[in-house]
Amino acid sequence: MLTSIAKSRAPAHILQRHFATQPKAADLVKPLSGIRVLELGQLIAGPYCGTILGYFGAQVIKIEPPKIGDPLRVWRHLDSDGQSPWFRSLGRNKKSVCIDLRTEKGRSLVKELAQQSDVLIENFKPGTMEKWGLGPDELYKTNPDLIFTRISGYGQSGPYSKRAGYASVCEGMGGFRYVNGHPGQPPVRPNISLGDSLAGLHAALGVVMGLLARQRIGDTGASKTGQVVDVAIYESVLGMMEGIIPEFDRFNEVSFPLNWLIPNLNCKANNFVQIRPPSGTTVTGIVPTNTYPCADGKHVIIGGNGDSIYKRLMKAAGREDLATSEYETNKERVIHQKVIDEAIGNWTSTLTTDQVLEKLEKASVPAGKIYDARDIINDEHIQARGMIEEVTVGSKEDGRGWQVKVPAVTPKLDTTPGSTEWAGPDLGQHTKQVLTEMLGLSEEEIKDLESEGITASK
């Protein structure tokens, strides 16, 4: 539960001063204790932002439509209670409140909840919140301290802003799909919604920066300390593209077949070089970093692209003939990439994965296995780092009470760490509690809302 001062609408700088002068152990356990978040998003991007904030202490109130709830509840594998383990993970530490946003009364309830919140998260199509009378301009009239966090495919402005934007499409626009795959084949999508998770991560960062700015703006005496955090999925992907844009700009890159590149590696500005292409299991222009076959039918990843690391790698592989001055730096090694990769692959093919890793660990060469879910859960290092947590769903009294393993949320803070306190809640599990405690509704009023289908509770 929040402290009394956190329930008030005091600006962040006042809360900060309160905690600074009257510290309480309970308030200092997690860095976002006392921050209330209203999550209106569904599926992955918005909810992942809420998950991160809740993990580090924020009180996250998740608004879901009655009967259906967040569609993620019924995606992929379902437990015997009809809910997905995926939702139990992404919905951790949240309170589920069922309110129908398609109704005027439902939107009125959400507006009242927003008046008592520090952060609002939404990932609807741009214009939807304004259509409902819940846009920033409207909410700032009664809560000028709100951090209004918006996640969409293309952002809230620009010619594409009104387009529907799923992560799969936005990963293409952000440049990721172009470089992800094998030369001459269609681009490959990762078997996860990477763009959504990146957007959620950027949104959480924006929220924290907004809360910090709110404190500093408040110190100036300004009447409005909140602001809009505008996160686009494609921009979250684009920001991960490393040197692709500046390289294109400086070297006038164009599309050419890969075999054209080799004779032109030393070209300078105003000469043509190839736009960074898909590169399969390698990274364009960095050698050697690749995936190599082993005798046990598995593969090992080796990153031997540092100059001194490369020499140690080739010594371990018995190929010191490929560690002469002709291969001294990455610039030279790129020219001989095929020869180097074949030599390493021929060596790893004679050994099991464990044998390769043992030899490379002794040589201080970065290398590792390719983990599946079983490997992740059973790895001693991952366990020692506390990266797999267990939460209980329901109880034996209600016929459940099973444990669900979920990945921990990073980063790790040594003084105010985050944690998973409970699994994603049942649909409407906290409707009555939140409407009573935050809005002061009576039991009779809540029953009336439920009878009209505006709210629902478990």
VENBEL-V11851 format. One record per residue. RES is the residue in one letter. SS is DSSP state (alpha for helix, beta for strand, coil for the rest). PHI is phi as a letter, one per 40 degrees, with the letter a starting at -180 (NA if undefined). NEAR is the number of other C-alpha atoms within 10 Angstrom. Layout:
RES & SS & PHI & NEAR
RES & SS & PHI & NEAR
This chain:
M & coil & NA & 8
L & coil & c & 15
T & coil & c & 11
S & alpha & c & 8
I & alpha & c & 13
A & alpha & c & 19
K & alpha & c & 17
S & coil & c & 12
R & coil & c & 17
A & coil & c & 14
P & coil & d & 24
A & alpha & d & 25
H & alpha & c & 19
I & alpha & c & 15
L & alpha & d & 17
Q & alpha & c & 14
R & alpha & c & 12
H & alpha & c & 12
F & alpha & c & 14
A & alpha & c & 10
T & alpha & c & 8
Q & coil & b & 10
P & coil & c & 12
K & coil & b & 10
A & alpha & d & 8
A & alpha & c & 10
D & alpha & c & 16
L & alpha & c & 16
V & coil & c & 15
K & coil & b & 20
P & coil & c & 18
L & coil & b & 20
S & coil & d & 21
G & coil & g & 22
I & coil & c & 21
R & beta & b & 24
V & beta & b & 25
L & beta & b & 24
E & beta & b & 26
L & coil & b & 22
G & coil & c & 23
Q & coil & b & 21
L & coil & g & 16
I & coil & b & 24
A & alpha & d & 30
G & alpha & c & 27
P & alpha & c & 29
Y & alpha & c & 24
C & alpha & d & 29
G & alpha & c & 35
T & alpha & c & 26
I & alpha & c & 25
L & alpha & c & 29
G & alpha & c & 27
Y & alpha & c & 24
F & coil & b & 24
G & coil & h & 25
A & coil & c & 24
Q & beta & c & 24
V & beta & b & 27
I & beta & b & 24
K & beta & c & 28
I & beta & c & 25
E & beta & b & 25
P & coil & c & 22
P & coil & d & 20
K & coil & g & 14
I & coil & c & 12
G & coil & g & 21
D & coil & c & 23
P & alpha & d & 14
L & alpha & c & 20
R & alpha & d & 24
V & alpha & b & 17
W & coil & c & 14
R & coil & f & 10
H & coil & c & 12
L & beta & b & 14
D & coil & c & 11
S & coil & c & 9
D & coil & c & 11
G & coil & g & 10
Q & coil & b & 19
S & beta & c & 19
P & alpha & d & 23
W & alpha & d & 18
F & alpha & c & 23
R & alpha & d & 24
S & alpha & c & 24
L & alpha & c & 23
G & coil & c & 26
R & coil & d & 24
N & coil & g & 27
K & beta & b & 29
K & beta & b & 25
S & beta & c & 28
V & beta & b & 28
C & beta & c & 28
I & beta & a & 27
D & coil & c & 22
L & coil & c & 21
R & coil & c & 11
T & coil & b & 12
E & alpha & c & 13
K & alpha & c & 16
G & alpha & c & 18
R & alpha & c & 19
S & alpha & c & 15
L & alpha & c & 17
V & alpha & c & 18
K & alpha & c & 19
E & alpha & c & 16
L & alpha & c & 19
A & alpha & c & 23
Q & alpha & c & 19
Q & coil & b & 22
S & coil & b & 25
D & coil & c & 28
V & beta & b & 28
L & beta & b & 26
I & beta & b & 28
E & beta & a & 23
N & coil & b & 24
F & coil & c & 18
K & coil & c & 19
P & coil & d & 22
G & coil & h & 14
T & alpha & c & 13
M & alpha & c & 18
E & alpha & c & 12
K & alpha & c & 9
W & coil & c & 14
G & coil & g & 16
L & coil & b & 18
G & coil & c & 16
P & alpha & d & 21
D & alpha & d & 11
E & alpha & c & 14
L & alpha & c & 18
Y & coil & c & 20
K & coil & c & 11
T & coil & b & 14
N & coil & a & 22
P & coil & c & 21
D & coil & c & 29
L & coil & c & 28
I & beta & c & 28
F & beta & c & 23
T & beta & b & 24
R & beta & b & 25
I & beta & b & 27
S & beta & a & 28
G & coil & c & 31
Y & coil & b & 26
G & coil & g & 22
Q & coil & c & 19
S & coil & b & 11
G & coil & g & 8
P & coil & c & 9
Y & coil & c & 12
S & coil & d & 17
K & coil & c & 16
R & coil & c & 13
A & coil & c & 14
G & coil & b & 20
Y & coil & c & 17
A & alpha & d & 25
S & alpha & d & 19
V & alpha & c & 15
C & alpha & c & 25
E & alpha & c & 25
G & alpha & c & 19
M & alpha & c & 17
G & coil & c & 20
G & coil & g & 19
F & alpha & c & 22
R & alpha & c & 20
Y & alpha & c & 19
V & alpha & c & 21
N & coil & b & 20
G & coil & i & 20
H & coil & b & 16
P & coil & d & 14
G & coil & g & 11
Q & coil & b & 9
P & coil & c & 12
P & coil & d & 17
V & coil & b & 15
R & coil & c & 16
P & coil & c & 12
N & coil & c & 6
I & coil & a & 10
S & coil & c & 15
L & alpha & c & 20
G & alpha & c & 29
D & alpha & c & 30
S & alpha & c & 21
L & alpha & c & 23
A & alpha & c & 27
G & alpha & c & 28
L & alpha & c & 22
H & alpha & c & 21
A & alpha & c & 28
A & alpha & c & 23
L & alpha & c & 16
G & alpha & c & 19
V & alpha & c & 25
V & alpha & c & 15
M & alpha & c & 13
G & alpha & c & 23
L & alpha & c & 25
L & alpha & c & 13
A & alpha & c & 18
R & alpha & d & 22
Q & alpha & c & 20
R & alpha & c & 15
I & alpha & c & 19
G & alpha & c & 18
D & alpha & c & 14
T & coil & c & 9
G & coil & g & 9
A & coil & c & 11
S & coil & c & 11
K & coil & b & 16
T & coil & b & 25
G & coil & c & 25
Q & beta & a & 20
V & beta & c & 16
V & beta & b & 22
D & beta & b & 17
V & beta & b & 25
A & beta & b & 29
I & alpha & c & 31
Y & alpha & c & 28
E & alpha & c & 21
S & alpha & c & 25
V & alpha & c & 24
L & alpha & d & 20
G & coil & c & 11
M & coil & c & 13
M & coil & c & 13
E & coil & f & 9
G & coil & c & 9
I & alpha & c & 15
I & alpha & c & 14
P & alpha & c & 10
E & alpha & c & 16
F & alpha & c & 16
D & alpha & c & 11
R & alpha & c & 12
F & alpha & b & 17
N & coil & f & 16
E & coil & c & 19
V & beta & b & 12
S & coil & c & 13
F & coil & b & 14
P & coil & d & 11
L & alpha & d & 15
N & alpha & c & 8
W & alpha & c & 12
L & alpha & c & 17
I & alpha & d & 13
P & alpha & c & 9
N & alpha & b & 13
L & coil & c & 16
N & coil & c & 10
C & coil & c & 12
K & coil & b & 12
A & coil & d & 12
N & coil & g & 11
N & coil & b & 12
F & coil & c & 18
V & coil & b & 23
Q & beta & c & 20
I & coil & d & 19
R & coil & d & 21
P & coil & c & 19
P & coil & c & 23
S & coil & b & 17
G & coil & g & 17
T & coil & c & 14
T & coil & b & 18
V & beta & b & 16
T & coil & d & 14
G & coil & g & 16
I & beta & b & 17
V & coil & b & 26
P & coil & c & 24
T & beta & a & 22
N & beta & a & 20
T & beta & b & 21
Y & beta & b & 20
P & beta & c & 20
C & coil & b & 21
A & coil & c & 15
D & coil & c & 12
G & coil & g & 9
K & coil & b & 13
H & beta & b & 19
V & beta & b & 20
I & beta & c & 19
I & beta & b & 21
G & beta & b & 19
G & coil & b & 22
N & coil & c & 20
G & coil & c & 17
D & alpha & d & 15
S & alpha & c & 13
I & alpha & c & 16
Y & alpha & d & 25
K & alpha & c & 22
R & alpha & c & 21
L & alpha & c & 25
M & alpha & c & 20
K & alpha & c & 15
A & alpha & c & 18
A & coil & c & 18
G & coil & g & 13
R & coil & b & 16
E & alpha & c & 14
D & alpha & c & 11
L & alpha & b & 19
A & coil & b & 20
T & coil & c & 9
S & alpha & c & 9
E & alpha & c & 13
Y & alpha & b & 20
E & coil & d & 15
T & coil & b & 16
N & alpha & d & 18
K & alpha & d & 15
E & alpha & c & 14
R & alpha & c & 23
V & alpha & d & 19
I & alpha & c & 18
H & coil & b & 17
Q & alpha & d & 18
K & alpha & c & 12
V & alpha & c & 13
I & alpha & c & 20
D & alpha & c & 18
E & alpha & c & 12
A & alpha & c & 16
I & alpha & c & 22
G & alpha & c & 19
N & alpha & c & 15
W & alpha & c & 20
T & alpha & c & 21
S & coil & c & 18
T & coil & c & 14
L & coil & b & 15
T & coil & c & 18
T & alpha & d & 22
D & alpha & c & 14
Q & alpha & c & 14
V & alpha & c & 23
L & alpha & c & 21
E & alpha & c & 13
K & alpha & c & 15
L & alpha & c & 19
E & alpha & c & 13
K & alpha & c & 10
A & coil & c & 16
S & coil & f & 13
V & coil & b & 22
P & beta & d & 17
A & beta & a & 20
G & beta & a & 18
K & beta & c & 16
I & coil & b & 12
Y & coil & c & 10
D & coil & b & 8
A & alpha & d & 7
R & alpha & c & 8
D & alpha & c & 12
I & alpha & c & 16
I & alpha & c & 18
N & alpha & c & 11
D & coil & c & 11
E & alpha & c & 11
H & alpha & c & 11
I & alpha & c & 14
Q & alpha & c & 13
A & alpha & c & 9
R & coil & c & 10
G & coil & g & 12
M & coil & c & 17
I & beta & b & 17
E & beta & b & 18
E & beta & b & 17
V & beta & b & 19
T & beta & c & 16
V & beta & c & 19
G & coil & g & 17
S & coil & a & 11
K & alpha & c & 9
E & alpha & c & 7
D & alpha & c & 7
G & coil & g & 10
R & coil & b & 14
G & coil & g & 13
W & beta & c & 13
Q & beta & c & 14
V & beta & b & 16
K & beta & c & 16
V & beta & b & 20
P & beta & c & 16
A & coil & c & 19
V & coil & b & 18
T & coil & b & 13
P & coil & c & 10
K & coil & c & 15
L & coil & b & 11
D & coil & c & 7
T & coil & b & 10
T & coil & b & 15
P & coil & c & 17
G & coil & c & 23
S & coil & a & 19
T & coil & c & 21
E & coil & c & 16
W & coil & a & 18
A & coil & c & 24
G & coil & d & 26
P & coil & c & 21
D & coil & c & 21
L & coil & c & 25
G & coil & g & 24
Q & coil & c & 16
H & coil & b & 21
T & alpha & d & 23
K & alpha & c & 22
Q & alpha & c & 17
V & alpha & c & 17
L & alpha & c & 20
T & alpha & c & 15
E & alpha & c & 11
M & coil & c & 14
L & coil & b & 13
G & coil & g & 11
L & coil & c & 14
S & coil & c & 13
E & alpha & c & 12
E & alpha & c & 9
E & alpha & c & 13
I & alpha & c & 19
K & alpha & c & 15
D & alpha & c & 13
L & alpha & c & 16
E & alpha & c & 16
S & alpha & c & 11
E & coil & c & 11
G & coil & g & 17
I & coil & c & 22
T & beta & b & 27
A & beta & a & 25
S & coil & b & 20
K & coil & c & 12
